Amino acid sequence: MAGTLALVGSGEYLPTMARVDRWLLGRVAGEPRVALVPTASGNQGLRRVHYWLDLGVEHFSRLGAQVEPLDAPDRRAMLDERVAEHIAGCNFVYLSGGRPDYLHACLEGTPVWAAIRGVLDAGGVVAGCSAGAMIWGEKFPGYPRRVWPWHTGFCEIPGAFVLPHYDEVPGWLARLVRASRLNRMTLLGIERDTALVRRQGRFEVRGGGRVEVRGRSGALSYREGQTVTWD
């Protein structure tokens, strides 16, 4: 894909992510127009959805972007061609956090998902935080409530799974997730206020924390500006 994919560990719309988001806005051609997609929190009710939308509007408006907040809490909204058209008219999409299994089930095979992929194909930016990051891997665990069952993601990063909040999850849970998949897949652990960014065919770190890669060759840690590689 021609665009930029940013996988964020946590901290969407907070001041601590302003520097990273300003950098991402600089990757789009022309004036940035940001679509906010809060669907991952849709199972928590509209009050939670609107909380993320309000926070996102304030954050990206402060950074000088035009913002399109989408009241899209469920799969019905993802099937709505009008919502897809709004996204297609933007050059930056932000998927905020919540439940990754709920988000994936809402998006799969829908016009909105096709529109999000279209933004990437056209050279735009798609950012996903927490649940919004996890769905891009080949698999994702039943996080945050449990490790199992594992779910099939959109496989944009084949052979890998994303574990956000990497510096915040309990040690026993991180060890359990590592042990359950490391013999077959690569773990991409992303800390708070940190993004693993794919652009021009390579991965790099942006933000104040670390990205840890755990695979067959062991564990490697990367910080801002470093190129991230794995087997």
N, C-alpha and C positions, 0 to 999 in steps of 0.2 A: 504494500500500500504506500501511496505517495505522501501521506500525512504523518502527523506526530501522535503517538499514543503514550499517555502518561498514566502510570499506575501509582497511586498515592497510598501510603501506609495509613495515615489518619490526619485529621486537621483541616478538612475541607472548609473553606470560607472563613478561616480564622486569620488574624493579622500575621501569625507566624508563617503562613503560606503565601503572603502577598508577594514576596520576592520571586518565588517559584512561578506563581500564576502570572506575574508581570512578564516573566521570561517566556512562558508559554504563549501569552497573547502576542508576543513579538514574532512567533512562528507562523502566524496567519498572514495571508495576503490581503491588503486593504484594511478597512476599518473592522475591528473585531466585533462580532455579534455572537453572544454566548447563549446557548439553549441550556436551561437548567432542568435536569430530569431527576426527580426525587423518588422514583418508583420503588426503589429498594426499601423505603420506609413506609410504603403504602399500606402494608398489613397492620401498621400501628395506628392508623386513623388519619383523617384529614388534618387534624391539629398538628401532628408531627410533620406531615407533608408540607404544610404551610410554614412551619418553623424553618425548614431547610430552604424553602423558596425565599422567604424574607431575608434570611442570612446571606444567601447567595446573591440576591439582587443588591443588597447593601455592599457586599464585598467587591463584586465585579464593577459596579457603578463607580465605586471609589477608585478603581484602577482605570477608569476611562472607557470601559466597554459598553456597548449597547447590550441589554440583557433581555432575554425572552424566557420568563418563568412559566413552565408548563405544568398545569394542574393535572398530573397524569399518575394516579395512584395505583392503577391496576391494569390487567391485560386488556380490558375493554378499551382503555385509553391508548394502549399500544397498537390496537387494531384500527384506530381512528385515522383515516387518511389525512384529516385536517391537522392532527398533531404531527404526523410525518412530514407534511408540507412545511410546517413551522420549522422543524429541525433541518430540512433540506435547504431552507433559506438562510441558515446560520453557517458559520465557519469554525465554530468551537462548540463542543458538547461536553457538559459536565454531568456525570452520573454520581450522585452522592450516596452515602452509606445506608446500611440497614441489613436486610437479610439477603445473602447471595442466591439462595435457592429460590426465593420468591421473585427476585429480580430476573433471574434467568428464565423462570417459567413464564413470566409476563412478557419478556422480549422475544423469545424464540419464535422464529418464523413469521414475524409481524412486519407491517409496513414501517413502523418506527425503527425496528432493528435494521431494516434495509436502508433507511435514511441515515442512521448513525454510521453504518459502513460506508455509505455514499460520501459523507463528510470526510472520512479518512481517504477514500479514493481520490477525492478532489483536492487533496493537499491540506485539508484543515486539521484541527486538533480535536482529539477526544481524550478527556481525562476521566478516570474512574477512581473514586476513593473507597477504601475498605471493600464493602460488597461490590461496588462498582469496578474495583480492580480485580477481584477474585474471579469473576466470570470469564475473563479473557484467557485463562490458562486452559490446559487440557482437562484438568480435573479441579475440583475444589471440595474441601471437607465440609461437613455439616456445621460450620462455624457460624455464630459463636457459642451455640448451646451445646454442641457435641461434635466429636470428630467423625463418627460414622452416622449415616452412610455417606460415601463419597458420591459426588454428582459430576456429570459430564459438563464441562464448560464449552465455550465457543472455540477453543483450540486455536486461538490466534497465536499462542505461544506453545507449540507442541512439545510434549515431553516435560512440561513444567507446571507447577502450581504455585499460586501466589498466597502468601500468608501475611496479611497486613497487621498493623499494631504490633510489630515484631518485638519491640522493646517493652510492650505493655502486657502481653499475654502471660499467664502463669507459667513458670518453668516446666511444670509437669505436663501441661498441655502442649507446649512447644516440643518437648521431647517425644511425646506420644505421636504427634503429627509427623515429626521427622522420621521416627522409626517405622511408621505405617506405610510410608511411600518412598523413602530414600533409595531402596533397592531397585526401584523402577523409574522414578521421576526425580527431577531437580526441584528443590525448594527455593523459592525466591522470597526471602523474608525482608519486608520493607518497614522501616521504623516510622514513627510519627513525624509529621512535617517534612516528609521526604518523598521524592518521586523517582521511580525507575522509568526512564523515558526512552522510547524507541523512535528513532528518526533516521532516515537515510540508511536503513539497514543495520544500524548499530544501537546498542543500549548504553545509556549513561545515567549517572546519578545526579539529581538536583535536590537541593535542600540541606537542612542542617544535620540529618541523621545518617544512618548507614543502610546499605542493602547487603544482606548476607546471602550468598549462594551456596547451597549444600547439595552436592551430587555424588557421583561415584568416586570422584577424586578428593573428597573431603569438603571442607568449608573455606570459603574466601570472603573477605569483607571489603566493601567498596564505599568510598565517600564522594562528595560532590566533585563533578568534573571528570571522574574516572570512567573509563570504558569498562562495561561489565560483560564478561564472557563465561561460558560454561560448556561442558561436554555435550 
